[in-house]
Amino acid sequence: MDTATTTRNPFDIPELRHQLSQFLPNKDAISCALVSKAWTLDFVRTIWFQIEFEIHPQFVDLSPDIVAKHGRNIRVVKNAITLEEVSALNHVNVNSLRHLEIGVSTTPTQQENAYQVITRNNTNLQALILLRIVNYSYSILPQHSIESLTLSYSGLESILQICINLAKLRLPHVTLTGSPNRPFQHMGITLFSFGLKIIFHEGLTRPSMLSHFPNLTTLDTWHNISEVIVSSSRINAEILRYCPLLTQYKLKYFASSITPVFLANAATNVMRITFEKDEMVSETISAIILHRATLTKVALFCSYGYDYEMDKVNPVSLQIAASNKMLQLIPRSCTHLKRLNPYPYEMDMDVVEAAEWVCKDLRKLRIRVKGLDTKERILKTIAFWRAGCWRRWQKNATGVNAAVAVDGEEKRLEEDHSIEARVARHLLKFEQLWWVWLGYKTWTPI
């Protein structure tokens, strides 16, 4: 009997290569794809998974043969705005998109191309974003001329009828013309993004656009200060009637007086709320507290393009002057809160420590703390927190002798009055806390 054994390279296992391919950036995936034909099959999917035209403008220059070979691997398309970009996507083998951000200009050619792309991917599309068209003309300074997309109600109906698996529909800067040909509903849409005035059109004899989405859970909307304000009573009545599952609200570009009014008088059964940082005022916080029995998430929109994982610590803006005491009312009142992100507002530990946070099931926290203004201080805080999490695990899993040693380490942390130790002690009060951001990258207990 031959007892010799053959050592096998673990990367010869296709399943392992497939798992690895999902975590690599494009540059590394390309290198792996060049190893062999077998590796190419696994890593080419990662390379072609997402096409973002701001990052991959060369896509429009690819030959039809290359798109024919790899187009079926594309799942996500972002910022396909120009006629050239939309036309490049209009290939028979680009037929498995899940997420599509596409611009439809006023030219018939681009409209036709965009509609064909949507139609070809209708059974797979889960998120559809119809983008505005932005033209740039340069003089001494760039001047932006924004042309809003005009879409007929019948056109929207056609899109929704063919995209039966669509779950997210965003229509930024879209103007709807006409009226519904007949009442229709899309049972799959759970997120709808549109301007408040257009959702609640002026035709009071017919229901708002909410009537089309009975399973809506997230409403992403905005109100321009120049527009007539929709009455809170109407919003409230139509939410209750048509969208009983609606629990999350994302409120953008509202005049400062609208968000608290919306929360206090219009929104119902609020579990998650995201809004603009300029509206973190006492009236808004008071309105948030009205929903403390149901709230699980309170967050502010981050600046466009802001990267929480950047390799630097940004200074906190001195222009932001929210009352620390008012801000603390949210975690002190909302028992079921699991996610809290009031950045870019800065917390003062003297104020934080004045009263307990009742949200003991907190899972994700993004805050800036006065005094934690360098990478080194933040990393020291995270090290304290992680060590405390490890001690807690040891204490629960080991015997008496180990527990005595753990208690000694806890005592040393309690006697440390540095800002890093104080923040770590606060974090350790939340046993379910898993994601922490203090101004420099996101950290977990392990």
DALINUR-V301734 format. One record per helix or strand of 2 or more residues. SS is the DSSP state (H for helix, E for strand). FROM is the first residue (numbers start at 1). LEN is the number of residues. If there is no record, write none. Layout:
BEGIN
((SS,FROM,LEN) (SS,FROM,LEN))
END
This chain:
BEGIN
((H,10,3) (H,14,8) (H,26,8) (H,37,13) (E,50,3) (H,57,5) (H,64,10) (E,76,5) (H,83,7) (E,99,5) (H,108,13) (E,127,5) (E,133,6) (E,142,6) (E,149,4) (H,153,10) (E,168,3) (E,174,4) (E,191,5) (H,196,4) (H,209,4) (E,218,5) (H,232,11) (E,248,5) (H,258,9) (E,272,4) (H,277,3) (H,282,8) (E,297,4) (H,324,10) (E,339,9) (H,349,4) (E,364,6) (H,375,23) (H,400,15) (H,419,9) (E,435,3) (E,442,2))
END
